[in-house]
Amino acid sequence: MTIDLALVNCRAVMPTGAILNADIWTTAGRISGIVAPGTRTMARERYDVHGAVVLPGIIDTHFHVGFHAGVADFETETRSAAVGGVTTTCVFVRGLDDYGELIPAHIGAGEDRAYVDFAVHLGVLTEAQLSAVGDWAQRYGIRSFKMYTCYRSAEGEQLRIRGQDDGFLLEGLTRIASIPGAVALVHCENQEIVERAITQTRALAGVQLTDLELWDRSRPVVAEVEAIRRVCYLAGRAGAELLIPHVSSADALAAIEEARGRGQAVHAETCPHYLALDSADAIGVLGKINPPIRGQGHAAALWAGIRTGSIEVVGTDHGAVLRARKAGQSVWDASPGFPGVATLLPVLMTEGVAEGRLPLGTVARLQANAARILGLERKGQIAVGFDADLIVVDPGHRQAVSAERLQSAADFSVFEGRSLVGFPQMTILRGRVVARDGEVVGCPGAGSYIARTGSGHPQP
């Protein structure tokens, strides 16, 4: 058998978390062999990784395009993904207009511009969109849908988002529950609690707080927890499977665990910034995001949740927000959001694995979880028959974070200047090298759209 690509002398991190000394072969974009080191074969490309760690390609479950240059963000932001070892992005497509042209335009732009593969999370924001959920699922293979409990005010208008009342949420969850393999994502913050807390926090005088402490106080943990509990109840009534995105606090995770205790299918996603930053950090308005970065103590609970499996996926909430939309403004006026796709793996490897908070196998398990929950067939595992999405990592190699090296259109990183391990030596997408040692060697359009059927994973 002729092999397209052979990675030899690997320490391959398997779906079980076991680390296997092996050679990995790929053929026609898929893994065709996991064999003993030194097994003889003919390969068109051969790379000796000299005992480096090989992980499944990272899946970013929470990725935005359009924050900077519309659909042109597909090119710059998936380029940054490749630099960081992310081989699949789950891209939010949302808007207040008819989706008849928007969905195919986004998918087409991604097919033309993306360096890595991508799936679509579809925003369900209007009555017309609610009525067409089943049609979009069937026509485009979309199996994840996003709604919001907040953003029902001027804030939502500025972001081109419209939050929903409980009646809309319940109907949306019911419709999503009727779609095979579908999962609902709901941004959980109580609108009324947030509005009142913002007014009260802005009125504070003479209180010495950082910008991020102010923002944390203005969108308090209680707003997140109440909304999660309410959405879990509605999802239970509807019979819908839930993925709660960007879980920021210990209390929010506890609310999800309570729902699971009642037998509900509720999954939790957190983000690297909640794991590695806290509101006392001096990054100022650059770190403004919703929900906010919390105070001390919450990150430890989130790391524990990943370790035990209570938190099943980690996504970035990446967006190419420029420094000019934040710096020099008050925390009330600065734009929320920041880039993060290229530092997802390094944060997990540095703050998680290197610090002893996580075993290396957990990083692989997170990818298998993401693929299972979101219906990304043939993704997320080093296993024969799965897509040959692989990353080669030297856990001992440190690199200082700089926005320039991350290659996003965004001109800053909230981890700027930090020395992190885990930046890939090589990123391989479906058997083709797309980035090597921080340099992108793939091309726009190398990525493909992933239509999901809801039928689950193939057997390896």
N, C-alpha and C positions, 0 to 999 in steps of 0.2 A: 504493500500500500504506500503510495506517495503522499507525503504530508505537506500541507502548505506552510505551516509554521511549527517549529518545535522549540519549546522552552525547556532547557535542560538544567539539571541540578537545582531544582526548586525546593523550597519549603512551602508546600501547597496547603493552604488552610481550607479544610474540607467542610461540607455542610454541617457535620456533627461537631465541629470545633477542633477535631483532631488535626494535627500538623503532620503531613505526609512528605517524606523525602521521595521525590518523583520527578519524572519528565512529563510534560504536558504537550500533547499533539493536537493540532487543529486542522480541520479539513472543511472547505466550503463554508467557513464562517462559524463552525461549531466545534466543540471539543470532541475529538475522535479517539483520544486515548489518554489514560493516566497510568503510566507504566514505571517500572523500576528504573532508577537512574542508570544511564548508559545503555539502555536497550537500543539496538541498532535499527536505524530507519533512514530512508531518503527523505529529505525535507528541502523545500524551495528556500526557506529561511530558517536559520538556526541561531538561537541566542543562548549562550551559557550565562546564567544569572548568578553562578558561584554561591549558591546557598541562600540567596535573598528570599524574602517572604513573597509569596504570590497569593493574592486575595482575589475574590470575585470582584468584577467592576462595581464601583459604588453606585447606588441608586439614590439620587436626590429626590425625595418624595414631595418637595415643596419649592418650586422654582418659578420665577416670574420673568416674562419678557415684556417689553414695552415701556419700562420705566424711563428709558433714555431715548431710544430712537425707533420706537415702534417695532415692527417685525424684524427690522435690521438687528435688533438685540439677539436674535437667534444666532447670528454669526459670532459676535463678540463674546456673548455669555456662555455659549457652549464651547467656545475655544478655551475660556477660563475653566470650564468643567473638565476638559481633557487634561489641562495642566495639573489639576488636582486629583485625577484618577476617577472622576465621575463619568460613567459610560452611559447612563440612562438618566434623563431628567423628566420629571412629571410637571408639565407646564400648565399654568392656569390660563384658560381662555375665558374671558368674562367681559361683559359690556351690557349696556342698557338698550341696545338696538337689536334688530332682528338678527338671528344667528345664521340665516340662510346663506349669507356671503361670508360672514366672519369666520366660521369654523373652517371651511375649505381654504380660505385665504391664509389662516394661520398654519394649517397643516402643510399647504403648499410652500409657504415661506420657510418652514422648518425643513422640509425635504430639500429645498434649494440651498439652504444656508447652514444647517446645523452640522457641527463636527461630531456629535454623539447622538445616540438614539433618544427619542422622546415619545412620551404619551401625553394625553390631555386630561386635565381636570376641568370640567365645565362648570362655570358659574351659573346658578339658577337664581336670577335676580328679579324677574318680572313675571306677570301672569302669563304672557305669551310663551315665555321660556318654560314655565312650569308645565304648561299644556303639552309642550313638544318634547319633554324629557325622553320618553320612550322612543320617539322617532330618531332623535340624535344618537341615542345609544345603539339603535339598530343600524343606522346609516353609516356611522363613523367608528363603531367599535369603541365607544366611550363607556367606561364603567365606574367613573368616580365623579361626583357632583358636589359643588361647594355652595353653601349658604352661610348667612351671617345673622347673628342675633343683635349686632350693633350696627353702626353706620346708617342709622335712620334719621340723619340730620345733615347739616351743612358739611360736616366732616366727610360723610359718604359722597356727597355731591362733588367735593374737591377731588376725591380719589376715583370717581366714576364707578362707585360701588353703591348698591342699595341694599340695606339690611331688611330683614323680613320680620313680620309679626308672628306670633305663635301659631295662628291659624294657617298661615302660608307654610311655616316650617312643618307642621303636622302633615299637611297635604303633600308637600315635597317629599318628606320622609316616606310616606305611604306609596307614592309613585316610584320612588327609587327602590323600595323594597320589592316591587313587582318585577324588576329587571334582573335577570339571572346574573349572579356574580357581582352585583353593583354594591358600592359602598358610598355612604354620605359623609362628607367632610363639613363640619360646622365650626366657624369661628365663634368662640364662646366668650363674650363679655356682655354683662347686663347693661343695656343702653342707659337706663335711668340712673343706675348707681354711678356709672362713669360720668354722665353729664353733671350730676350734683357734686361729685368729688372734684371734677375739674374746676367748677366754680369756686368751691371752698379752698382748693389748693392755690388757685391764682390770687385769692384774697389774702393769703398769708403774708405777713410783714415781719422782717427781722429774724426769720428762721434760716439758719445756716444749713442748707441742703445742696447737694450737687444737682445738676440738671436731671440726671437719671433718677435720683431719689425723689425729686419733684414729680417726674413722670410716673414713677412707680406709685406714688401716693395718689395721683390723679386718676389712675386706672387700677384700683386696688385689687388684691387677691380675691376679696369677697365677690367682686363682679365676675371674675372668671369662674369661681366655684359655683355660684348660684346658676349661671348660665349652663354650665356643664350638667349640673343635676337636672335642670329643667329639660335640656335637650335629650339627655339620656332617658328621661321618663317618656317624652314624646316618641323617641325612637323605639322604645319598648312597646308602646301602644301600636306603633305602625309596623313593627316587625322588621325594622331596618337595621342593617349593619352600619356601625359608626366608626369613623376615624377622627379623633379629636386632634386637630393640628396644634402646633406650637404650644405645648403644655409648658407653662413657665414656673409653676410653683408646686411645692410639696402638697399643699391643700388641694390643688386641682387634680393631682395624681391620685390622691386619696378618694376624691369623688368618683373618679373613673373606676377605681378598684371596688368601691361600693356597688356600682352598677354591675360590674362583672360578678360580684357576689350574688346578685339576683339572677344570674344566668344569662345576662345580655352579652351580645357580641360587640364589645366596645374596645377599640384599639387606641393607643396613645402614641403620639409623635412629639418629641422635643427637638430643640435646635442647639447647635454648638454654642451660640452666645449665651443661652441660659445655663449651660454647663461650665463655661470658662470665664464668664464675666459676672460682676455684680454691680448693683447700683451705686456703690461707693467709688467705682473706678473712674478715673479722671479723663475718660474719652469724651465726656460732654455730650452735646447734641448729636454727634456722629452716631451714638448708640441708641438714638430714639427709635423705638419700634413698638408694635402692638401685637400681643400684650407686652408690657414693659419688661426689661431686665430687672430682676428682683434683688432683694437684699440678701445678706449672708444667711446661710442655712438651707436655702432652697436647692442650690446646686447639688449639695451632698445627697439630698433625697432623690433628685433626678438621676444622678449617677447610680445610686442603689437600685432605682427602678430599671435602668438598663441592664444592670448586672443580673437581676432576678428575672428579667423578662417581662416585668410589668409595663415598661416602656418598650415597644416593639420596633419602632423605627425612629431614625433621626433624619430630619430634613433641614434645609437651611433658611427658607423664606428669602432666598436670594433675589435681589433686584438691583439693577445698575443705576443706583441713585448717586448723583454727583455731589461732591463736597460743597459746591456752590449753593445747593438746595438746603444745606444744613448750617455750615459754619457761619458765624457772625450773626445768627438769628437766635431768638429766644427758643426755649424748648417748646413753647406753645405754637410758634410759627414755623419751625423747621419741619421739613418733610420726614415722615416716618420711613424706615426701611434702610437697608444697606446690602452690599454684596457679601457673599459668603460661600459660594459653591466650591471654590478652589481650596478653602481651608477646612472643609468638612472632615475629610480623612485625617489631615494633620492634627486637628484638635482631638479627635478620637484616639489617635496614636500617642499623642503627647500627654494630654491631660487624663486620658483614660488608661491606655496600656502601659505607657512608660511610668506613670505615677502609681501603678498597681491597683487602680480602681476597676479595671476590666481585664479579663484574659483576652488574648489575641483572637481566640475563636469567636468571641462575642461580636467583633467587627464583622466577621463573615456571617454570623447568625442574623444580624440586622438586615443584611442584603437579602437573605432568603426570606425573612419576614416581609420585607417591603414587596418583593415579587409575589408572594402568596396573597397578601392582603389586597393588593392592587391589581391582581390578575395579569402580571407581566410574565407571560409564559416564556420559558427557556431563558429567563434571566435569574441572577442572584445566587448561582451556585457554580462551583467547580465540579462538574459532573458530566459524564459522557452524554452527548445529545443536546446539551445546553449551549446557548450562544457562547462563543469564545471571547467573552468580555473579561479581561484579566488585567491586574495591575501588579507591577513588580516594585517592591519597597525594601529599602535598606533601613531597618529600624534604628540604626546607629547614626544615620546621616541627619545632621541638623541644618536648617536653613532659616535665615531671617525673613520674616514676611515683609514684602513690599508690594504696593499696588501695581507697580510696573511689571513685576515678575508674574503676577497673577493673571494679567492680560485680559481683564474685564474692561468694559468701557468706563466703569467707575474708577475714580481717581483716589480712592482711599480704601483701607481695610480697618475694621475695628480691632484687628490683631496686629496692626502695623508695628514692625520692629520686634515682635516676639520671635524667639528662636524655637522653631517647631521641628519635630521629626515627622516622617510619614509622607513627605512629598514624593510622588512616584518617580522611579527611574524610568519606567515605561508604562504607558497606557495603551492597551490593546482593545480594539472594538471589533467584535466579530472576526477575530483572527488577523486583523490588520493593525499595525502600530500607528497610532494617531498622535502620540506625544512621547518624547524621549528627553529625560533630564531637563524638564521645564520648557522645552522647545516643541511647538506644535509642528508635526510633520504630516499630519493628515490635511484634508482640504474641506472647504465648505461643501455641504451636500453629502458628506460621508455618512452622516446620521440618517436614520430612517424613522418614519412614524410607526408607532406600535398600536395597531388596532387590537382591542381586547374582546374576546368572545364570551368571557364569563365561565369558560369550561375548566379553568384551573391549570395547574402545572402538568406537563407531560411527565411520565415516569422516566427517571434517568436510566 
